Structure formats: structure tokens, C-alpha cells
Amino acid sequence: MGQEISLEQFDEKNFERFYQKLKQETHLLSQLIEQNACSTHQPVAGFEIEAWLVDENMRPSPTNENYLATFNHPWASAELAKFNIEFNSTPAPLTDDVFSRLHEQLQTTWAEACQHAEALSSNVVMIGILPTLKQSDLNLSNMSNMNRYRALNEQVLHARGRPIHIDINGAEHLKFDHDDVMIESATTSFQLHIQLPLSIAHHFYNASIMASAPVVALCANAPFLFGRELWHESRIPLFEQSVESGGYSGASHGPIKRVSFGSDYARHSIIECFQENLDHFPVLLPVEQDSAIEAFAHLRLHNGTIWRWNRPLVGFDGDGTPHIRVEHRTPASGPSVIDSIANAAFYYGLTQSICDEIVTKGWPLPFAQAKDNFYKAARFGLDSHIIWFDGHKQRLSHLFQTELLPRATSGLESLGIRRTDIDTYLDIIRQRIAHRQNGSQWQRQYIHEHDHDFTEMMRNYLKNQNSGNPVSTWTLA
């Protein structure tokens, strides 16, 4: 959930000073964008994948401190809970054989991570929500030992003034209250990044919003929480409710939530998102940074406490030129390494295709419709019906075959992706659609056929995951 900080508690002066620096940095970024002074480098791709540590009984193992210390891997880091870890990638130009290279990179890291876990009598598993998780696991003693998380918990609860209330109505209904933000750690994702030339950054951001519905359904891998069958991708409502803390009321928007689909497209420039951060979201972590205004340290820290499902980011090229990235947060973690890379290929290809259309023809879908599509797709997965660019309601599984996969192909071609990579990874998606089996559907079918034995399901899930085979080929045996 972001960078470490030096303090846990703050006073009013901390908030005032931080806000003034945030205001200055937002103004500077606006000037640089207006002057076209941000990076024009061609697209660069990367990812973060969150995972679970589990014991021999497939239960959460709160041992990430020892695991990470003894693993000592440059791409591995802690997450909110002691039973969660994260693996990063080295960014790569989004062209040629990029997906083969990202696949090799993730496969190598994952194999090393699994081997190290076995040496510690545990396992690592990538999945959207761990079905064997219990609410009692989500307590502050299982929070990773980092100032950021303790401060975030305190500030979110202070802003809310009441316990966190979870109410998810899906195939079954689950309601409960929780006293801290640890409930957020139940959600683990596969976050896709793309660095963009400034000229198309806001167009790609808008395209990513439109692509979110197909992507969240395709990648759904979180149907269960505490033994209840909820949405196909239950991470979506769970994360939104677990860190629910509103922003200021605005004349045009009303209260805006910190975890949300967003309030609108970026209509003229990506700066609109950062201006909204300043105008509508109270500072949560007012840790002053000892850095020049050009480092955007306060802007980046504040942006890290606002979790749009599509989130713009500011980074820097090797020569110090600021660049814009888009972080796409809708895919669940898992079900396998090859599925993850296939998901990335589909996302980048589809979004690039939509971006090209936006540049030449304007928005093919109103924001309100893109938002409605997203929540329907998260709830009903591949079985959902959404309204697409022609204005007609279509079954999503059919839309994949008739339009979305061809769009993904053309988008990857326009990025200069090698034909063998296009065929290899989009064929994984074609097979998933043809067999109507993503991670969520496999879990639901397994539980329905095996009398709700979540422990045994996880043993089979882990076995299938470690086989390296795509989820479309997994059996229920």
C-alpha cells in the first residue's frame, strides 16, 4: 500500500504544512504538463503481484518479516498484513517480445519464492481472496511492522469515526463490522503499470477506465469470503468498503470515496486527477518530505492514499524528467503465472485499441456507462451483460469473441508486439473464454461439487497453480 513513512502520529501543523507543499507541487505539475515538459518516451510496462503466505493447513501464515529477511530478494516486499507479500517487475518497453520477457522474469521470481517458502515449511499462493481466511486473522497483531500501516489505520478510523462496516450482497449475503483497516489485507491483486508519453496519457487513462469491465470479469478470482459466496470478484466491494473514507463535498461531485471507480474521465489532461486529489481529499499521512518541490514527494505520497481502480502516477525517467504512468488495479492475483501474463497482454492490447479510437473519434462510451459495466462485471463475471460501444446490451462472454479479443490483437499489433507473443498469450485468453473457466469459476465449481471443503480446494488450487498450467485446463479432481 505504498512507501514507508517516518511518523505514526501527527498534529494540526503537520497537516497544514503538508497541504501547502502539496498545493505547490500540484501547481508545478500543472505547469509542466501545460508546457509539455513531461516525458515523451514510448510506453513502458511493469507489474506488481500480491501473494499470500500459507501454512501446511492452507491457513494464513503471518511470517512475512522472517520470510523477506531470509529471502532477501530485491523485488519482494511486505504488504499490510504479515501473511501478505508483493513481487515487483523490472519495467520493460511495451513492444516486441515484452510478454515473453515479463513471463520469464515472473516465472523465475515465483519459482524462487516458492522454493524459499517450502524451506520455511510454508507456501506462497496468488489468489484474489484466500478462502480459508477467518475474520479473526485480521487483527492488528498481524499487521506488518511499518509506520505507514499504523498511521493509515489511525487516520482512516479517525476520518470515519466509526467501525468499518462491510455489506456485500452477492450469491449470498455477508454483513459484519470490523475495527481496523486490516480487512483490506484480505484483497490481493495483480497491478499493471504503463508509462505513457504525455500526449496520450489522459486518453490511455480514459481507455483503461472503459476496459475495466472486461478485464475485471476475465481476471475474476475472488468469489469467497469467510465461507460465503459473494461476487465473482469480491475484492472490488471489499476493498472499497474496507478503506471507505470520503473526501470533501464538491459542487459537481458530492462526496468522493478514496477507493472508487473515479468521478469522471480526464477530459483535457491527466492533471485533472491530481487537482481532484488536492481539492477533494483530506490529507491522511502528512509526513513532510525533505526534498525539492520538483520531486513531487508530497503529491506522490498523497496520491498513494487515494485508490482509484485506475490510478495515475508520477515517476521519473533516468534523466530526471517526470513521467506519467497509469496503474490498473482491477485484476485479481493469480491463478497462475502464465494466466497473469496473458491478463496483462489482453489489458494492454484492449486498452491501446480503445485509446487509438478515442484519439481519432472521441469517447465511444459515457463514463456513467463504463462505471455501471464495471460493477456488473465484477459481480457477475463472464456471465454479466454490459452495454458496449454500439449502445446495445451484450453478454460479456460473447463480446470477448466478437470484439474484445480482435481489439486486443489490433492494439498489440499497433504497439509493435511480436506475433508469437500475441498468439501465445491471447490464445490463453481465448481458451479461458471458450471453456468459460477463470479462477473464480473454478473455485465456485469446486466448492459446489466438494461440499464446501475450502482447505482441500486450496490444496488443489495450489497444486494446479504450481503446475504452471493455465486455469482453463484445471480439473476439479
C-alpha positions as CSV (number, residue, x, y, z in Angstrom):
1,M,0.0,0.0,0.0
2,G,2.9,2.4,-0.7
3,Q,6.1,3.9,0.7
4,E,7.2,3.8,4.3
5,I,6.9,6.9,6.4
6,S,8.9,8.2,9.4
7,L,6.0,9.1,11.8
8,E,2.9,7.5,13.1
9,Q,1.1,10.4,14.8
10,F,0.5,14.0,13.6
11,D,-0.7,17.3,14.8
12,E,-2.6,20.1,13.1
13,K,0.6,21.9,12.0
14,N,1.7,18.7,10.2
15,F,-1.4,18.7,8.2
16,E,-1.2,22.5,7.4
17,R,2.4,22.3,6.2
18,F,1.9,19.2,4.2
19,Y,-1.1,20.7,2.5
20,Q,0.8,23.8,1.5
21,K,3.6,21.7,-0.1
22,L,1.0,19.5,-1.8
23,K,-0.6,22.6,-3.3
24,Q,2.7,23.9,-4.6
25,E,3.6,20.6,-6.1
26,T,0.2,20.2,-7.8
27,H,0.6,23.7,-9.3
28,L,4.1,22.8,-10.6
29,L,2.9,19.6,-12.2
30,S,0.1,21.5,-13.8
31,Q,2.6,23.9,-15.3
32,L,4.9,21.2,-16.6
33,I,2.0,19.4,-18.2
34,E,0.8,22.6,-19.8
35,Q,4.3,23.3,-21.1
36,N,4.6,19.7,-22.4
37,A,7.7,19.3,-20.2
38,C,6.9,15.7,-19.1
39,S,8.4,12.5,-20.7
40,T,7.6,11.6,-24.3
41,H,9.1,8.1,-24.1
42,Q,7.2,5.4,-25.7
43,P,5.1,3.0,-23.5
44,V,6.9,1.0,-20.8
45,A,5.1,-1.9,-19.0
46,G,5.5,-3.3,-15.5
47,F,3.5,-5.0,-12.7
48,E,3.2,-5.7,-9.0
49,I,1.7,-9.0,-7.8
50,E,0.4,-9.6,-4.3
51,A,0.5,-13.0,-2.7
52,W,-0.2,-14.9,0.5
53,L,1.9,-16.9,2.8
54,V,0.0,-20.0,4.0
55,D,0.9,-22.9,6.3
56,E,0.5,-26.6,5.7
57,N,-3.2,-26.4,6.6
58,M,-3.7,-23.7,3.9
59,R,-4.3,-21.1,6.6
60,P,-2.7,-17.6,6.6
61,S,0.9,-17.7,7.9
62,P,1.9,-14.3,9.5
63,T,5.6,-14.7,8.8
64,N,6.5,-12.2,6.1
65,E,9.2,-10.5,8.2
66,N,11.2,-13.6,8.6
67,Y,10.4,-14.7,5.0
68,L,11.5,-11.5,3.4
69,A,14.6,-11.2,5.6
70,T,15.8,-14.6,4.7
71,F,14.7,-14.4,1.1
72,N,16.5,-11.1,0.6
73,H,15.1,-10.6,-2.9
74,P,15.2,-7.1,-4.5
75,W,11.7,-7.4,-6.0
76,A,10.0,-8.8,-2.8
77,S,8.5,-6.6,-0.2
78,A,5.9,-6.5,2.7
79,E,2.3,-5.7,2.4
80,L,-0.3,-4.6,5.0
81,A,-0.6,-8.0,6.7
82,K,2.1,-10.2,7.9
83,F,0.7,-13.0,5.7
84,N,0.9,-10.9,2.5
85,I,3.9,-10.2,0.3
86,E,4.4,-8.4,-3.0
87,F,6.6,-9.1,-6.0
88,N,7.6,-6.4,-8.5
89,S,8.9,-6.5,-12.0
90,T,11.6,-4.6,-13.9
91,P,9.9,-2.2,-16.3
92,A,10.3,-3.1,-20.0
93,P,9.4,-1.3,-23.2
94,L,5.9,-2.3,-24.3
95,T,6.9,-3.7,-27.7
96,D,8.5,-6.7,-29.4
97,D,8.7,-9.8,-27.1
98,V,7.9,-7.9,-23.9
99,F,5.4,-10.5,-22.6
100,S,7.8,-13.4,-23.1
101,R,10.4,-11.5,-21.1
102,L,8.0,-10.5,-18.4
103,H,6.8,-14.1,-18.2
104,E,10.4,-15.4,-17.8
105,Q,11.0,-12.8,-15.1
106,L,7.9,-13.6,-13.1
107,Q,8.3,-17.3,-13.5
108,T,11.9,-17.1,-12.2
109,T,10.9,-14.9,-9.2
110,W,7.9,-17.1,-8.4
111,A,9.9,-20.3,-8.6
112,E,12.5,-18.9,-6.2
113,A,9.7,-17.6,-3.9
114,C,8.0,-21.0,-3.8
115,Q,11.3,-22.8,-3.1
116,H,12.1,-20.4,-0.3
117,A,8.6,-20.8,1.3
118,E,9.0,-24.6,1.2
119,A,12.3,-24.3,3.1
120,L,10.3,-22.4,5.8
121,S,7.5,-25.1,5.9
122,S,5.0,-22.8,4.2
123,N,3.7,-21.9,0.7
124,V,3.1,-18.8,-1.4
125,V,-0.1,-18.6,-3.3
126,M,-1.5,-16.0,-5.7
127,I,-5.3,-15.6,-5.4
128,G,-7.7,-12.7,-5.1
129,I,-9.1,-13.6,-1.6
130,L,-7.8,-16.6,0.4
131,P,-10.9,-18.7,1.0
132,T,-9.5,-20.2,4.3
133,L,-9.1,-16.7,5.8
134,K,-11.1,-16.0,9.0
135,Q,-12.1,-12.6,10.3
136,S,-10.2,-13.3,13.5
137,D,-7.0,-13.4,11.4
138,L,-7.5,-9.8,10.5
139,N,-6.2,-8.2,13.7
140,L,-3.6,-5.6,14.5
141,S,-1.1,-8.1,15.8
142,N,-1.0,-9.5,12.2
143,M,-0.2,-6.0,10.7
144,S,3.2,-5.6,9.2
145,N,5.6,-3.7,11.4
146,M,5.6,-0.4,9.4
147,N,4.8,3.1,10.5
148,R,2.8,3.7,7.3
149,Y,0.2,1.0,8.1
150,R,-0.2,2.0,11.8
151,A,-0.7,5.7,10.8
152,L,-3.0,4.8,8.0
153,N,-5.2,2.7,10.3
154,E,-5.4,5.5,12.8
155,Q,-6.2,8.2,10.2
156,V,-8.8,6.1,8.4
157,L,-10.6,5.2,11.6
158,H,-10.4,8.9,12.8
159,A,-11.9,10.1,9.5
160,R,-14.7,7.6,9.7
161,G,-15.5,8.0,13.4
162,R,-17.0,4.5,13.5
163,P,-16.0,0.8,12.8
164,I,-15.7,-0.3,9.2
165,H,-19.0,-1.8,8.0
166,I,-18.9,-4.5,5.3
167,D,-22.1,-5.3,3.5
168,I,-21.7,-7.4,0.3
169,N,-24.8,-8.9,-1.4
170,G,-23.9,-11.5,-4.0
171,A,-24.9,-15.1,-4.4
172,E,-25.0,-15.0,-0.6
173,H,-25.2,-12.0,1.7
174,L,-22.4,-11.1,4.1
175,K,-22.5,-8.3,6.7
176,F,-20.1,-7.6,9.5
177,D,-18.3,-4.8,11.3
178,H,-14.5,-4.6,11.7
179,D,-12.5,-2.3,14.0
180,D,-9.4,-1.7,11.8
181,V,-8.2,-1.5,8.2
182,M,-6.8,-5.0,8.3
183,I,-9.8,-6.1,6.4
184,E,-8.2,-4.6,3.3
185,S,-5.4,-7.2,3.5
186,A,-7.9,-9.8,2.5
187,T,-7.7,-8.5,-1.1
188,T,-4.7,-9.2,-3.2
189,S,-4.3,-8.1,-6.8
190,F,-2.2,-8.0,-9.9
191,Q,-1.5,-4.3,-10.6
192,L,-0.5,-3.4,-14.2
193,H,1.6,-0.3,-14.9
194,I,2.2,1.6,-18.1
195,Q,4.4,4.6,-18.5
196,L,3.0,6.8,-21.3
197,P,4.1,9.7,-23.5
198,L,2.4,12.8,-22.1
199,S,0.4,13.5,-25.3
200,I,-1.7,10.3,-24.9
201,A,-1.6,9.8,-21.1
202,H,-5.1,11.1,-20.4
203,H,-6.5,9.2,-23.5
204,F,-5.0,6.0,-22.3
205,Y,-6.3,6.6,-18.7
206,N,-9.8,7.0,-20.1
207,A,-9.4,3.9,-22.3
208,S,-8.3,2.0,-19.2
209,I,-11.5,3.0,-17.4
210,M,-13.5,1.6,-20.3
211,A,-11.5,-1.6,-20.4
212,S,-12.0,-2.2,-16.7
213,A,-15.3,-4.2,-17.1
214,P,-14.0,-6.8,-19.4
215,V,-10.7,-7.1,-17.5
216,V,-12.2,-7.5,-14.1
217,A,-14.6,-10.2,-15.4
218,L,-11.8,-12.0,-17.3
219,C,-9.5,-12.0,-14.3
220,A,-12.1,-12.7,-11.5
221,N,-10.5,-14.9,-8.8
222,A,-12.2,-13.9,-5.5
223,P,-15.7,-15.4,-5.1
224,F,-15.5,-16.4,-1.4
225,L,-15.0,-14.5,1.8
226,F,-15.4,-16.2,5.3
227,G,-17.2,-19.2,3.7
228,R,-19.7,-17.0,1.8
229,E,-20.1,-17.0,-2.0
230,L,-20.4,-13.3,-2.9
231,W,-19.4,-11.6,-6.2
232,H,-17.3,-13.2,-8.9
233,E,-14.7,-10.6,-8.0
234,S,-15.5,-9.8,-4.3
235,R,-12.2,-7.9,-4.0
236,I,-14.0,-4.9,-5.5
237,P,-16.7,-4.2,-2.9
238,L,-14.5,-5.5,-0.1
239,F,-11.6,-3.1,-0.8
240,E,-14.0,-0.2,-1.4
241,Q,-15.7,-0.7,1.9
242,S,-12.6,-1.7,3.9
243,V,-10.9,1.7,3.4
244,E,-14.1,3.7,3.0
245,S,-13.3,7.3,3.9
246,G,-15.0,10.1,1.9
247,G,-13.5,13.2,0.5
248,Y,-14.8,16.8,0.7
249,S,-18.2,17.5,-0.8
250,G,-17.8,19.3,-4.1
251,A,-20.2,21.4,-6.1
252,S,-20.1,19.0,-9.1
253,H,-19.4,15.6,-7.5
254,G,-20.6,15.5,-3.9
255,P,-18.6,13.3,-1.6
256,I,-15.9,11.2,-3.4
257,K,-14.7,8.0,-1.9
258,R,-11.0,7.2,-1.5
259,V,-11.5,3.7,-3.1
260,S,-13.6,4.1,-6.2
261,F,-14.0,3.8,-9.9
262,G,-13.3,7.6,-10.0
263,S,-15.6,10.5,-10.7
264,D,-15.2,11.1,-14.4
265,Y,-12.8,10.8,-17.4
266,A,-9.8,13.1,-17.6
267,R,-11.5,15.4,-20.1
268,H,-8.5,17.6,-21.2
269,S,-5.4,16.5,-19.2
270,I,-4.3,14.0,-16.6
271,I,-3.7,16.9,-14.2
272,E,-7.4,16.8,-13.5
273,C,-6.9,13.7,-11.4
274,F,-4.2,15.3,-9.3
275,Q,-6.2,18.5,-8.9
276,E,-9.1,16.4,-7.7
277,N,-6.8,14.8,-5.2
278,L,-5.9,18.3,-3.8
279,D,-9.4,19.7,-3.9
280,H,-11.5,16.8,-2.7
281,F,-9.4,14.5,-0.5
282,P,-8.2,15.5,3.0
283,V,-4.5,14.6,3.7
284,L,-4.2,11.3,5.5
285,L,-0.5,10.9,6.0
286,P,1.0,14.4,6.5
287,V,4.7,13.4,6.6
288,E,6.8,16.3,5.4
289,Q,9.5,15.3,2.9
290,D,13.0,16.8,2.9
291,S,13.1,17.2,-0.9
292,A,12.9,19.7,-3.7
293,I,9.5,20.7,-5.0
294,E,10.4,19.0,-8.3
295,A,10.5,15.6,-6.6
296,F,6.7,15.8,-6.1
297,A,7.2,13.8,-2.8
298,H,4.1,15.2,-1.1
299,L,1.9,14.8,-4.2
300,R,3.1,11.2,-4.7
301,L,2.5,10.3,-1.0
302,H,-1.0,11.9,-1.0
303,N,-1.8,10.1,-4.3
304,G,-0.8,6.8,-2.7
305,T,-3.7,7.3,-0.2
306,I,-6.3,7.5,-2.9
307,W,-7.1,4.2,-4.6
308,R,-8.9,4.7,-7.9
309,W,-9.2,1.4,-9.7
310,N,-7.3,3.2,-12.5
311,R,-4.8,5.5,-10.8
312,P,-2.5,8.0,-12.5
313,L,1.1,8.1,-11.0
314,V,4.0,10.4,-11.4
315,G,7.5,9.0,-11.7
316,F,10.8,10.0,-13.3
317,D,12.9,8.9,-16.3
318,G,16.6,8.1,-15.8
319,D,17.5,11.7,-16.6
320,G,15.1,13.1,-14.0
321,T,12.3,14.1,-16.4
322,P,8.9,13.5,-14.8
323,H,6.7,10.9,-16.5
324,I,3.1,9.8,-16.2
325,R,2.1,6.3,-15.5
326,V,-1.3,4.6,-15.3
327,E,-1.8,1.9,-12.7
328,H,-4.6,-0.6,-13.5
329,R,-5.7,-2.2,-10.3
330,T,-8.8,-4.3,-11.2
331,P,-7.2,-7.8,-11.9
332,A,-7.1,-10.3,-9.0
333,S,-3.8,-12.0,-8.2
334,G,-3.4,-15.4,-9.9
335,P,-4.5,-18.0,-10.8
336,S,-1.1,-18.9,-12.4
337,V,2.0,-17.2,-13.8
338,I,1.0,-17.7,-17.4
339,D,-2.6,-16.5,-16.7
340,S,-1.2,-13.3,-15.2
341,I,1.0,-12.5,-18.2
342,A,-2.0,-13.3,-20.5
343,N,-4.1,-11.0,-18.5
344,A,-1.5,-8.3,-18.9
345,A,-1.3,-8.8,-22.7
346,F,-5.1,-8.6,-23.0
347,Y,-5.3,-5.5,-20.9
348,Y,-2.6,-3.6,-22.7
349,G,-3.9,-4.6,-26.2
350,L,-7.6,-3.8,-25.5
351,T,-6.8,-0.5,-23.8
352,Q,-4.4,0.5,-26.6
353,S,-7.1,-0.2,-29.2
354,I,-9.7,1.9,-27.3
355,C,-7.1,4.6,-26.8
356,D,-6.5,4.8,-30.6
357,E,-10.2,5.1,-31.1
358,I,-10.6,7.9,-28.5
359,V,-7.8,9.8,-30.2
360,T,-9.4,9.7,-33.6
361,K,-13.2,9.6,-32.8
362,G,-13.6,10.7,-29.1
363,W,-15.2,8.7,-26.3
364,P,-17.2,5.7,-27.5
365,L,-18.8,5.2,-24.1
366,P,-20.1,7.6,-21.4
367,F,-18.3,7.5,-18.1
368,A,-21.5,6.5,-16.2
369,Q,-21.9,3.5,-18.5
370,A,-18.3,2.4,-18.1
371,K,-18.8,2.6,-14.3
372,D,-22.1,0.6,-14.5
373,N,-20.4,-2.0,-16.7
374,F,-17.5,-2.4,-14.2
375,Y,-19.7,-3.2,-11.2
376,K,-21.9,-5.6,-13.2
377,A,-18.8,-7.4,-14.5
378,A,-17.2,-7.6,-11.0
379,R,-20.5,-9.0,-9.6
380,F,-21.5,-11.4,-12.3
381,G,-18.1,-12.1,-14.1
382,L,-18.2,-13.7,-17.6
383,D,-22.0,-14.2,-17.1
384,S,-22.6,-10.4,-17.0
385,H,-24.4,-8.3,-19.6
386,I,-22.9,-4.9,-20.3
387,I,-23.7,-2.1,-22.7
388,W,-20.8,-1.6,-25.1
389,F,-19.8,0.9,-27.7
390,D,-22.8,0.2,-30.1
391,G,-25.2,1.1,-27.3
392,H,-26.6,-2.4,-27.1
393,K,-26.6,-4.8,-24.1
394,Q,-24.4,-7.8,-24.8
395,R,-23.4,-10.9,-22.9
396,L,-19.8,-10.3,-22.0
397,S,-18.6,-13.8,-22.8
398,H,-19.9,-13.3,-26.4
399,L,-18.4,-9.8,-26.6
400,F,-15.0,-11.3,-25.9
401,Q,-15.2,-13.5,-29.0
402,T,-16.8,-11.0,-31.4
403,E,-15.0,-7.8,-30.5
404,L,-12.7,-7.7,-27.4
405,L,-10.2,-10.3,-28.5
406,P,-9.9,-8.8,-32.0
407,R,-9.4,-5.4,-30.4
408,A,-6.7,-6.7,-28.1
409,T,-5.0,-8.2,-31.1
410,S,-5.0,-5.0,-33.1
411,G,-3.9,-3.0,-30.0
412,L,-0.9,-5.2,-29.5
413,E,-0.1,-5.0,-33.2
414,S,-0.1,-1.2,-33.0
415,L,2.3,-1.4,-30.1
416,G,4.7,-3.5,-32.2
417,I,4.3,-6.7,-30.2
418,R,5.9,-9.7,-31.8
419,R,3.3,-12.0,-33.5
420,T,4.4,-15.1,-31.5
421,D,3.7,-13.2,-28.2
422,I,0.3,-12.0,-29.4
423,D,-0.7,-15.5,-30.4
424,T,0.8,-17.2,-27.3
425,Y,-0.8,-15.1,-24.7
426,L,-4.1,-14.2,-26.3
427,D,-4.7,-17.9,-27.0
428,I,-4.6,-18.4,-23.2
429,I,-7.5,-15.9,-23.0
430,R,-9.3,-17.5,-25.9
431,Q,-9.2,-20.9,-24.2
432,R,-10.4,-19.3,-20.9
433,I,-13.4,-17.8,-22.7
434,A,-14.1,-21.0,-24.7
435,H,-14.1,-23.1,-21.5
436,R,-15.8,-20.4,-19.5
437,Q,-13.4,-21.0,-16.7
438,N,-11.4,-18.3,-14.9
439,G,-10.2,-18.6,-11.3
440,S,-13.5,-17.5,-9.8
441,Q,-15.5,-20.0,-11.8
442,W,-13.1,-22.9,-11.0
443,Q,-13.3,-22.1,-7.3
444,R,-17.1,-21.9,-7.4
445,Q,-17.5,-25.2,-9.3
446,Y,-15.0,-26.9,-7.0
447,I,-16.9,-25.9,-3.8
448,H,-20.3,-26.8,-5.2
449,E,-19.0,-30.3,-6.1
450,H,-17.0,-30.9,-2.9
451,D,-19.3,-29.9,-0.1
452,H,-17.6,-26.6,0.8
453,D,-14.2,-28.0,1.7
454,F,-12.1,-24.9,1.3
455,T,-9.0,-26.5,2.7
456,E,-9.0,-29.2,0.2
457,M,-9.9,-26.8,-2.5
458,M,-6.8,-24.7,-1.7
459,R,-4.6,-27.8,-1.8
460,N,-5.8,-28.5,-5.3
461,Y,-5.7,-24.8,-6.3
462,L,-2.0,-24.6,-5.2
463,K,-1.2,-27.8,-7.0
464,N,-2.7,-26.5,-10.2
465,Q,-1.0,-23.1,-9.7
466,N,2.4,-24.7,-9.3
467,S,1.9,-26.9,-12.3
468,G,2.2,-23.8,-14.5
469,N,-0.9,-24.7,-16.5
470,P,-3.5,-22.0,-17.3
471,V,-6.7,-22.1,-15.4
472,S,-8.7,-23.0,-18.4
473,T,-7.2,-26.5,-18.2
474,W,-7.6,-27.1,-14.5
475,T,-9.8,-30.0,-13.5
476,L,-11.9,-30.4,-10.3
477,A,-10.4,-33.7,-9.2
